[in-house]
Amino acid sequence: MSLSIIVAIDENYGIGKDNQLPWHLPADLKYFKAVTTGHTVIMGRKTYDSMGKALPNRRNIVISRQKKLDLQDASLVHSLEEAISLCSSDEEVFIIGGAEIFRQAIPLISFMYITRIGHRFDADTFLKGIDWNEWEEISREDREPDEKNAYKYSFLKYQKRGS
Ligand SMILES: NC(=O)c1ccc[n+]([C@@H]2O[C@H](COP(=O)([O-])OP(=O)(O)OC[C@H]3O[C@@H](n4cnc5c(N)ncnc54)[C@H](OP(=O)(O)O)[C@@H]3O)[C@@H](O)[C@H]2O)c1
């Protein structure tokens, strides 16, 4: 089983604002859906709340310290390790945020799917803790703005060196 994160960041590593995404970029939502559909997705409770419901056609695992959360459409666990332990028969598992969960996951992952957006947004949540020397870019797709997507963006995939 390999563990990956998938995240969209702005030029300042911003990922969120007021428990929402700071931008509207439908091409990235489409990419996220294509990459993660059919897989298990692991997320923090705040990211689950920000979506309002589980992502369809994926097994959703939500991490919280609260013992009595009533989630109808997702599995509740109480640590990242517990989430990962449920995935031993998966091929690739996606950790989808937010910042608190990414910070704990980065030492454990082999791949990062990063959408870099060519703009600086007003954000209150940031992706932290990546030592870029440890990562090799293995694929890259650059996209120009169009009528539906107002910013330049790139889909990048990184592999941890030596993994
Ligand atoms: N740009 C992107 O790709 C992207 C992706 C995902 C999210 N986001 C954004 O990121 C923001 C949310 O990120 P966030 O860092 O505030 O929250 P988060 O990581 O989604 O969730 C944090 C919560 O997870 C639980 N948690 C964290 N560590 C835990 C542990 N070790 N054991 C048990 N439970 C644990 C706690 O839930 P309880 O409080 O219930 O105990 C904690 O409050 C939003 O703005 C969202 O839109 C952006």
The ligand as a Gaussian input file, in Angstrom:
#p B3LYP/6-31G(d) Opt

LIG

0 1
 N       -6.359000      23.238000      -0.740000
 C       -6.592000      21.969000      -0.465000
 O       -6.221000      21.064000      -1.230000
 C       -7.308000      21.602000       0.799000
 C       -7.551000      20.256000       1.120000
 C       -8.224000      19.955000       2.313000
 C       -8.618000      20.979000       3.172000
 N       -8.364000      22.261000       2.813000
 C       -8.741000      23.366000       3.715000
 O       -8.032000      23.197000       4.945000
 C       -8.820000      23.759000       6.001000
 C       -9.030000      22.697000       7.084000
 O       -7.742000      22.311000       7.594000
 P       -7.444000      22.256000       9.169000
 O       -5.988000      22.043000       9.368000
 O       -8.079000      23.452000       9.812000
 O       -8.306000      21.000000       9.667000
 P       -8.265000      19.417000       9.306000
 O       -6.838000      18.952000       9.231000
 O       -9.160000      19.134000       8.161000
 O       -8.989000      18.808000      10.594000
 C       -8.465000      19.041000      11.890000
 C       -9.210000      18.159000      12.858000
 O       -8.822000      16.795000      12.653000
 C       -8.824000      16.124000      13.909000
 N       -7.451000      15.690000      14.207000
 C       -6.288000      16.232000      13.769000
 N       -5.246000      15.527000      14.232000
 C       -5.766000      14.504000      14.968000
 C       -5.190000      13.429000      15.707000
 N       -3.851000      13.252000      15.753000
 N       -6.010000      12.581000      16.345000
 C       -7.354000      12.740000      16.283000
 N       -7.971000      13.735000      15.598000
 C       -7.173000      14.608000      14.945000
 C       -9.363000      17.111000      14.934000
 O      -10.776000      16.964000      14.887000
 P      -11.734000      17.286000      16.164000
 O      -11.650000      18.762000      16.360000
 O      -13.082000      16.803000      15.737000
 O      -11.158000      16.493000      17.311000
 C       -8.945000      18.429000      14.315000
 O       -9.688000      19.537000      14.788000
 C      -10.118000      24.220000       5.355000
 O      -10.007000      25.608000       5.024000
 C      -10.198000      23.389000       4.087000
 O      -10.972000      24.019000       3.075000
 C       -7.721000      22.592000       1.663000

